[in-house]
Amino acid sequence: MSRTTAAVDACLPGNWEELVTTALLGTDRRTPAGVAPGPRAPSALLDAAAVATVRRRAGLRPARAAERPGPSPEDPRPVLPPAAARRLTMLLTDRPGTSGGGRRGTAPDLMELLPQWLAAANARGFAPPPALLPALLDAARGRTDLRPAALRFAGPRALWLARLNPDWRFALRSTPGGGASVPAPSDMDGMRRLWQEGLFAERVTLLTALRSRAPAAARELLAETWATERAEDRLMFLDSLRTGIGADDEPFLEQALADRSRTVRATAAELLSALPGSALAARMAVRAGACVSVDRTREIPTIIVEAPHECDAGMERDGVVAKAPASRGERSWWLGQLVESAPLGSWSRRLGGRTPREIVALPVADDWRSELHAAWCRAAVQQRDAAWSLALLGEPSAPEAGGPGAVSLAERAKLLGMLGAAERAEWVAGFIEKHGLSEAFQLLGVCAVPWAAPVGRAVVDALNIARDAGSYPWSFSGVMGLAERCLDPSEAGRLDALLAVPDEPENASPGAGGYWAEAFQRLVTTLRLRAAMLTELTPATP
C-alpha cells in the first residue's frame, strides 16, 4: 500500500477536522496520517481532502425540492413597437465611460435619456418586452431616481420576478402593496386586521394606499391605535396625512399637538400651518401680527418689527421650537417661526390692504428685513402661494439677481416651483439674459421639460456668448447636460450654425473653439435622438 493510499484510507469522514488542521499548519510542520514528511506530502494531503469531500457529500441527504413558482401575471397593456423595443435595449446596455476634463466626445449619454424614455412610454401605456425586465430591474436597482418610472413601466411581472431574486427586492418595498397584499377597499375587516397585526412596512403601505382613496378612513384607522404606537412610528404615520390633507383632519392634528414627542408635535404643527383656515393658523396670525406693523408717521411707510420676548407654553404647543441654534438669536428665531406659520392672506389685512408685491417693497426698520422676508419665503413655499412667491422673487433683471427674501439660489428655486410653468419660464429666461448661466443651474432644474421657448432661447444664446468669449466649455458642462435632456428637440435645427469651429480671438483658450463645436455637436445629436425616441413610441395608425 502506497503512502498516499494510506493517507486517503486514514481520512475517514470523522477525521475531516484533522485534515483542516493539517492544511492550516502546512505539510512542513504536519503531515497527513501515514505520510512521511517530504515533497509528496502536499499531494497526499490534497488527495486525502478530495476523497474526504466526496465521502462527506455522499452522506448528505437530499433537500426537499423547492416549490415550483407559478406563472407570471399577464400584462394587459400593448407591447412596445419593435423600434422602441430596440431603442430600450440600447438605453439599458449603454455604459458610458468616465470622461476626463469635461469632454465626452459627440456621442449622446444614453443612460441619461432613460428617465425621459420611461416617462414617454408610461404616458403612452406600453408594456415592456419580458426579456428586458431583468436589465430594467438592474438599472432601477443601481439608480433610485429611476425606480418609480421603471417599476410603473415594468408592471406586474416585475413584482413576480422580484419575489424570486433577492437583488430585486427593492421593487417590493417601492411599490404600494408590493410586499403585502392590501385588502380591497370594501374589506374593512381585512384592513383593520392588517393594521393591527401587520409588520411596520405593511402598515405604512396600507395607510398610504388607503389615504390616497379614502382619506377619512385612513385617519380613523390611525386614530384607533395612535395612543399605543411608538414615537418614531407615530411620526411616519402622521407624515402620511400630507396626502389629501383637509379641514376634516384638523381635530386629529390638534390632538397631536399635545403629543409627548417633540418631533410629532412639530410635524402636526407644520401640517396645520398648511391649512390656512385652521385654528393653529389663526393663533399664529395673531402672534405674528402683534410683532409686525406699519409705521405710517414716517415720510415713507415702514415695517416695524418687535420680535417676541419669550416663547410661552402656548407657542411651544403650537410647534414653535424654543431653543435656537447656536448661530441664531432667540428672538429672531421665534419671530421667523411665527411668521412662516401665519397664513399669508392675513398680512394684507394687517398691513393696510396692500398686495404681496407692495408689502415686499416696503422698507423694514432695524435690519429685520432679511429675517422677515426669509420667513415669508418659507411660508410661500409651505402654503404654495404663487402671488407671494412671485413678489418675493422680485424682478429677474434686478441687480441682486433675485427678490429681497430670496437669499440663496435654493430658495429662489423653491419659490419658482410655486409658479405656473409659463411664469416660471419667463422669470428664468429673464434671469439668464441679465446674469448669464453661472448661477442658473438650480433654477433651470425647476423648469418644465421640455423647456419652453423663452428658456431654450436664453440658454442657447448664453452658451453662444460664452463660446464667443473664448473660454473652455467645461465650466458649462452642467448646463450643457441639462440642455441635452431638457431643450425642446425642435431647437436642433437652430443649432446647426454653431457646429462649425469658430475663429478664435487672440485671448481665447487654446483649442476652445474645437471643444465648443464638439459640445454643440453632442447637443444636436442628442436632441435628434430624443425626437427619434418619441417618434418610435408613437403607435402606428391602422
C-alpha positions in Angstrom: 0.0 0.0 0.0 1.5 3.4 -1.0 1.8 6.2 1.5 -0.8 8.3 -0.4 -3.3 5.4 -0.3 -2.7 5.0 3.4 -3.3 8.7 3.9 -6.6 8.5 1.9 -7.8 5.5 3.9 -6.9 7.1 7.1 -9.0 10.2 6.3 -12.5 9.0 7.1 -15.3 11.5 7.4 -14.7 11.7 11.2 -11.2 12.9 10.5 -12.1 16.0 8.5 -11.1 18.4 11.2 -7.7 16.7 11.3 -7.3 17.4 7.6 -8.3 21.0 8.0 -5.8 21.5 10.9 -3.0 19.9 8.7 -3.8 22.3 5.8 -3.8 25.3 8.1 -0.4 24.4 9.7 1.2 23.3 6.4 2.8 20.0 5.5 6.2 21.3 6.5 5.0 21.2 10.1 2.5 18.5 10.0 1.6 15.7 7.5 -1.5 13.6 7.0 -1.7 10.3 8.8 0.5 7.6 7.3 2.5 10.0 5.2 6.2 10.9 5.9 7.4 14.5 5.6 8.8 15.3 2.2 7.9 16.7 -1.3 5.0 14.2 -1.7 3.2 15.3 1.4 1.2 18.2 -0.2 -0.1 16.0 -3.0 -1.1 13.4 -0.4 -3.0 16.0 1.6 -4.9 17.1 -1.5 -5.8 13.5 -2.4 -7.0 12.8 1.1 -9.1 16.0 1.1 -10.6 15.1 -2.3 -11.7 11.7 -1.1 -13.0 13.0 2.2 -15.0 15.6 0.3 -16.7 13.0 -1.8 -17.4 10.9 1.2 -19.0 13.9 3.0 -21.2 14.8 0.1 -22.3 11.2 -0.4 -23.5 11.2 3.1 -25.7 14.2 2.7 -29.5 13.7 2.5 -31.1 15.4 -0.5 -33.0 18.5 0.4 -36.7 18.8 -0.3 -37.4 20.2 -3.7 -38.4 23.9 -3.8 -42.0 24.6 -4.8 -42.2 25.5 -8.5 -43.1 29.1 -9.0 -46.4 29.8 -10.6 -46.7 31.6 -13.9 -46.2 35.3 -14.1 -49.3 37.5 -14.2 -50.5 38.8 -17.5 -49.8 42.4 -18.5 -52.8 43.7 -20.5 -51.0 46.7 -21.9 -50.0 46.8 -25.5 -46.4 45.7 -26.3 -43.8 48.2 -27.4 -43.4 48.9 -31.1 -40.3 47.0 -32.4 -38.3 50.1 -33.0 -39.0 51.3 -29.4 -38.0 47.9 -28.0 -34.7 48.1 -29.8 -34.1 51.6 -28.5 -34.8 50.5 -24.9 -32.3 47.7 -25.4 -29.7 50.3 -26.4 -30.5 52.5 -23.4 -30.2 49.7 -20.9 -27.0 48.4 -22.3 -25.2 51.7 -22.6 -22.3 52.1 -20.1 -20.6 55.4 -20.8 -17.0 55.6 -19.7 -15.8 58.2 -17.3 -14.5 61.2 -19.3 -11.7 63.4 -18.2 -11.6 67.2 -18.3 -15.3 67.6 -19.0 -15.0 66.3 -22.6 -17.2 63.3 -23.6 -17.0 63.4 -27.4 -20.0 63.8 -29.6 -21.9 60.6 -28.6 -25.1 61.1 -26.5 -25.2 59.8 -22.9 -27.9 57.2 -23.4 -28.3 56.3 -19.7 -29.3 60.0 -19.1 -32.1 59.7 -21.6 -33.6 56.6 -20.0 -35.8 58.5 -17.5 -37.2 60.6 -20.3 -37.8 57.5 -22.4 -39.6 55.8 -19.5 -41.8 58.8 -18.9 -42.9 58.8 -22.6 -43.5 55.1 -22.6 -45.6 55.3 -19.4 -47.6 58.2 -20.8 -48.5 56.0 -23.8 -49.4 53.0 -21.7 -46.9 50.4 -23.2 -45.7 47.2 -21.6 -42.0 46.1 -21.8 -40.8 43.0 -23.6 -40.5 40.3 -20.9 -36.9 39.6 -21.9 -35.8 43.2 -21.0 -37.3 43.1 -17.5 -34.1 41.8 -15.8 -32.0 44.6 -17.3 -34.7 47.1 -16.4 -34.7 46.0 -12.8 -30.9 46.0 -12.7 -30.9 49.6 -13.9 -33.5 50.6 -11.3 -31.5 48.9 -8.6 -28.5 51.0 -9.4 -30.4 54.3 -9.7 -33.1 55.1 -7.1 -34.2 58.1 -9.3 -35.3 55.6 -11.9 -37.4 53.4 -9.7 -40.8 55.0 -9.8 -41.0 55.3 -13.6 -39.1 52.0 -14.2 -41.4 50.0 -11.8 -44.5 51.6 -13.3 -43.3 50.6 -16.8 -42.2 47.1 -15.7 -45.7 46.3 -14.4 -46.9 43.3 -12.5 -44.3 40.9 -13.9 -41.6 43.0 -12.1 -43.1 42.1 -8.7 -43.3 38.5 -9.7 -39.6 38.5 -10.6 -38.6 40.5 -7.5 -40.0 37.7 -5.3 -37.7 35.2 -7.0 -34.4 37.3 -6.9 -33.2 38.9 -3.6 -31.3 41.6 -5.7 -34.6 43.0 -6.8 -36.5 43.1 -3.5 -36.4 46.9 -3.6 -39.3 46.6 -6.1 -41.4 45.1 -3.3 -40.6 47.9 -1.0 -41.0 50.6 -3.6 -44.4 49.6 -4.9 -47.5 50.1 -2.8 -48.8 46.6 -2.0 -45.6 45.0 -3.4 -44.6 43.4 -0.1 -48.1 42.6 1.1 -51.5 42.3 -0.4 -53.6 45.3 0.5 -57.2 44.3 1.2 -59.9 45.6 -1.2 -61.5 48.9 -0.3 -64.7 47.1 0.8 -62.8 44.8 3.1 -62.6 47.0 6.2 -62.2 43.9 8.5 -59.2 42.8 6.5 -57.7 46.3 6.6 -58.2 46.5 10.3 -56.6 43.1 10.8 -53.6 44.0 8.7 -53.3 47.4 10.5 -53.3 45.7 13.9 -51.2 42.6 13.1 -49.0 43.6 10.1 -45.4 44.5 10.1 -44.5 48.2 10.2 -43.7 48.3 6.4 -47.0 46.6 5.7 -48.9 49.1 7.9 -47.2 52.1 6.2 -48.2 50.6 2.8 -51.7 50.1 3.9 -52.1 53.6 5.4 -50.6 55.2 2.3 -52.8 53.3 -0.1 -55.9 53.9 1.9 -55.1 57.6 2.4 -55.0 58.1 -1.4 -58.5 56.8 -2.0 -60.3 57.2 1.4 -58.6 59.9 3.5 -61.1 59.8 6.3 -60.9 56.0 6.7 -57.1 56.2 6.8 -57.3 58.8 9.6 -59.8 56.8 11.6 -57.7 53.7 11.3 -54.7 55.6 12.6 -56.7 57.2 15.4 -57.7 53.7 16.7 -54.1 52.7 17.7 -52.5 56.2 18.0 -52.0 56.1 21.7 -50.2 52.8 21.7 -47.8 53.5 18.8 -44.1 54.1 19.2 -43.0 57.8 18.8 -40.9 57.0 15.6 -43.9 55.1 14.2 -46.3 57.9 15.0 -44.1 60.3 13.1 -44.1 58.2 10.0 -47.8 57.5 10.1 -48.6 61.2 10.7 -46.5 62.2 7.7 -48.8 60.1 5.5 -51.6 62.5 6.2 -50.0 65.0 3.9 -51.8 63.2 1.0 -55.2 64.7 0.7 -54.9 66.8 3.8 -58.0 68.9 4.5 -60.1 70.6 7.1 -61.5 67.3 8.3 -58.0 66.3 9.6 -57.8 69.4 11.9 -59.3 67.8 15.1 -56.9 64.8 14.9 -53.9 67.1 14.2 -54.9 69.4 17.1 -54.8 66.4 19.5 -51.3 65.5 18.1 -50.1 69.0 19.2 -50.1 67.6 22.7 -48.1 64.5 21.8 -45.3 63.5 24.1 -42.8 63.5 21.2 -41.4 66.9 20.2 -40.9 65.8 16.5 -44.5 64.6 16.3 -45.7 67.9 17.7 -43.6 69.8 15.2 -45.0 67.7 12.3 -48.6 68.2 13.4 -48.0 71.9 13.6 -46.5 72.0 10.2 -49.5 70.2 8.7 -51.9 72.5 10.4 -50.0 75.5 9.2 -50.6 74.3 5.6 -54.4 74.7 6.3 -54.9 78.5 6.2 -58.3 78.1 7.9 -57.1 76.1 10.9 -57.3 77.3 14.4 -53.5 77.0 14.7 -53.0 79.2 11.7 -55.3 81.8 13.2 -53.4 81.7 16.5 -50.1 82.1 14.6 -51.6 85.0 12.6 -52.5 86.8 15.9 -49.0 86.2 17.3 -47.1 87.2 14.1 -49.4 90.2 13.6 -48.5 91.5 17.1 -44.9 91.5 16.0 -45.1 93.2 12.6 -46.8 96.5 11.8 -46.5 99.6 9.5 -45.3 102.9 10.9 -47.3 105.5 9.0 -45.8 108.5 10.8 -42.6 108.3 8.7 -42.2 110.0 5.4 -42.2 106.6 3.7 -44.4 103.9 5.4 -42.0 101.4 7.0 -42.5 98.0 8.5 -41.7 97.9 12.2 -40.7 94.6 13.9 -41.0 93.8 17.6 -39.8 90.2 18.0 -41.3 88.1 20.8 -39.6 88.5 24.2 -40.4 84.9 25.3 -41.5 81.6 24.0 -44.5 80.7 26.2 -46.2 77.3 26.6 -48.9 78.1 24.1 -46.3 78.8 21.4 -44.4 75.6 22.2 -47.6 73.6 22.0 -48.2 75.1 18.5 -44.9 73.9 17.3 -42.5 76.8 18.0 -39.1 75.4 18.9 -37.9 77.3 22.0 -34.2 76.6 21.8 -32.5 78.5 19.0 -29.5 77.1 17.0 -26.1 78.3 18.1 -25.9 80.8 15.2 -29.2 82.4 15.8 -30.6 84.9 18.4 -33.6 83.6 20.3 -36.0 86.5 19.4 -35.3 86.3 15.7 -35.6 82.5 15.8 -39.1 82.8 17.4 -40.1 85.5 15.1 -39.2 83.5 12.0 -41.3 80.5 13.2 -44.3 82.7 13.9 -44.2 84.5 10.5 -43.7 81.3 8.4 -46.7 79.6 10.2 -49.1 82.5 9.8 -51.5 82.5 6.8 -50.1 84.8 4.1 -53.6 86.1 3.4 -53.6 87.7 6.9 -50.8 90.2 6.0 -52.9 92.2 3.6 -55.4 92.9 6.3 -52.8 93.6 8.9 -50.7 95.9 6.7 -53.2 98.3 5.3 -54.8 96.2 2.4 -51.6 96.1 0.4 -50.8 93.4 -2.2 -48.0 91.0 -1.6 -45.8 92.9 -4.1 -46.5 96.2 -2.2 -45.8 94.6 1.2 -42.5 93.1 0.0 -41.5 96.5 -1.4 -41.9 98.3 1.9 -38.7 99.2 3.8 -38.1 97.3 7.1 -36.6 99.1 10.1 -33.7 98.0 12.3 -32.2 95.4 10.0 -35.2 93.0 10.3 -35.7 92.9 6.5 -33.8 89.7 5.7 -35.2 87.8 8.6 -38.8 88.8 7.8 -38.6 88.2 4.1 -36.9 84.8 4.6 -39.8 83.7 6.8 -42.2 84.9 4.2 -40.3 82.8 1.6 -40.7 79.7 3.7 -44.4 80.4 4.2 -44.9 80.9 0.4 -43.4 77.5 -0.3 -45.3 75.8 2.5 -48.6 77.3 1.6 -48.0 77.1 -2.2 -48.8 80.7 -2.7 -47.9 81.9 -6.2 -48.6 85.6 -5.7 -46.3 85.8 -2.7 -43.7 83.7 -4.4 -43.6 86.0 -7.4 -43.4 89.1 -5.2 -40.5 87.6 -3.1 -38.6 86.6 -6.3 -38.8 90.2 -7.5 -37.7 91.2 -11.0 -35.3 88.7 -12.6 -33.3 91.6 -14.0 -32.7 93.2 -10.6 -29.0 93.8 -9.7 -29.2 91.4 -6.7 -30.4 88.6 -9.1 -33.5 87.9 -7.1 -36.0 89.2 -4.7 -35.2 90.6 -1.3 -36.2 87.5 0.5 -34.5 85.0 -1.8 -31.1 84.9 -0.1 -29.9 81.8 -1.9 -30.4 80.1 -5.2 -32.0 77.1 -3.4 -34.7 79.5 -2.0 -35.3 81.0 -5.4 -35.7 77.6 -6.9 -38.3 76.7 -4.3 -40.2 79.9 -4.9 -40.1 79.3 -8.7 -41.7 75.9 -8.1 -44.8 77.6 -6.8 -45.4 79.4 -10.1 -47.1 78.2 -13.2 -44.9 76.7 -15.9 -45.2 79.8 -18.2 -44.4 82.3 -15.4 -41.5 80.1 -14.3 -40.1 80.0 -17.8 -40.4 83.8 -18.3 -38.7 84.5 -15.0 -35.8 82.1 -15.5 -35.3 83.4 -19.1 -35.1 87.0 -17.8 -32.6 85.9 -15.1 -30.3 84.2 -17.7 -30.5 87.2 -20.1 -29.4 89.5 -17.2 -27.0 87.3 -15.2 -25.8 84.6 -17.6 -25.6 80.9 -16.8 -23.1 80.8 -13.9 -25.9 80.9 -11.3 -28.8 79.5 -13.3 -28.2 75.7 -13.0 -30.5 75.2 -9.9 -33.2 77.5 -11.5 -33.2 75.6 -14.7 -33.8 72.4 -12.8 -37.3 73.5 -11.8 -38.4 74.4 -15.3 -40.9 72.1 -17.1 -39.4 69.7 -19.6 -39.1 70.3 -22.5 -38.1 73.8 -21.8 -40.5 76.5 -23.0 -39.2 78.6 -25.9 -38.1 81.6 -23.8 -35.9 79.4 -21.6 -34.5 77.4 -24.6 -33.6 80.6 -26.5 -32.0 82.2 -23.4 -29.8 79.1 -22.7 -28.6 78.8 -26.3 -27.9 82.5 -26.6 -25.9 82.4 -23.3 -23.9 79.4 -24.4 -23.2 81.1 -27.7 -21.9 84.2 -25.8 -19.7 82.0 -23.6 -18.3 80.4 -26.8 -17.5 83.7 -28.4 -15.7 84.8 -25.2 -13.1 82.1 -25.9 -13.3 80.1 -22.7 -13.4 76.3 -22.4 -16.9 74.8 -22.3 -16.2 72.7 -19.3 -17.4 75.2 -16.7 -20.8 75.0 -18.5 -20.9 71.2 -18.7 -23.7 71.0 -16.1 -25.9 73.4 -18.1 -25.0 71.7 -21.4 -26.0 68.3 -19.9 -29.4 69.8 -18.8 -29.9 71.2 -22.3 -29.3 67.8 -23.8 -32.1 66.4 -21.6 -34.5 69.4 -21.4 -34.2 71.5 -24.6 -37.1 71.1 -27.0 -35.9 68.7 -29.8 -37.3 71.1 -32.3 -34.5 73.5 -31.4 -31.9 71.2 -33.1 -32.2 73.0 -36.5 -31.5 76.3 -34.9 -28.2 75.0 -33.5 -26.7 73.9 -36.8 -24.9 77.2 -37.2 -23.0 76.5 -34.0 -21.4 73.2 -35.2 -18.5 74.8 -37.1 -15.3 75.5 -35.3 -15.3 79.3 -34.8 -12.3 81.6 -35.3 -10.6 82.0 -32.0 -9.9 85.5 -30.7 -6.4 86.4 -29.6 -7.1 86.0 -25.9 -9.1 82.7 -26.3 -8.0 79.5 -24.5 -6.1 77.2 -26.9 -8.4 74.8 -28.8 -11.5 76.2 -27.1 -13.4 76.6 -30.4 -12.9 72.9 -31.2 -14.2 71.8 -27.8 -17.3 74.1 -28.2 -18.0 72.7 -31.7 -17.8 69.2 -30.2 -20.1 70.1 -27.3 -22.7 71.6 -29.7 -22.5 68.5 -31.9 -23.3 66.3 -29.0 -26.2 68.6 -28.1 -27.6 68.5 -31.6 -27.1 64.7 -31.9 -28.9 64.2 -28.5 -31.8 66.4 -29.5 -32.3 64.5 -32.7 -32.1 61.2 -30.9 -34.8 62.4 -28.4 -37.0 63.3 -31.4 -36.5 59.8 -32.9 -37.3 58.2 -29.5 -40.7 60.0 -29.3 -41.5 59.0 -32.9 -40.7 55.4 -32.2 -43.1 55.4 -29.2 -45.9 56.8 -31.3 -48.4 54.0 -32.0 -48.8 53.3 -35.7 -52.2 54.3 -37.1 -54.2 51.4 -38.6 
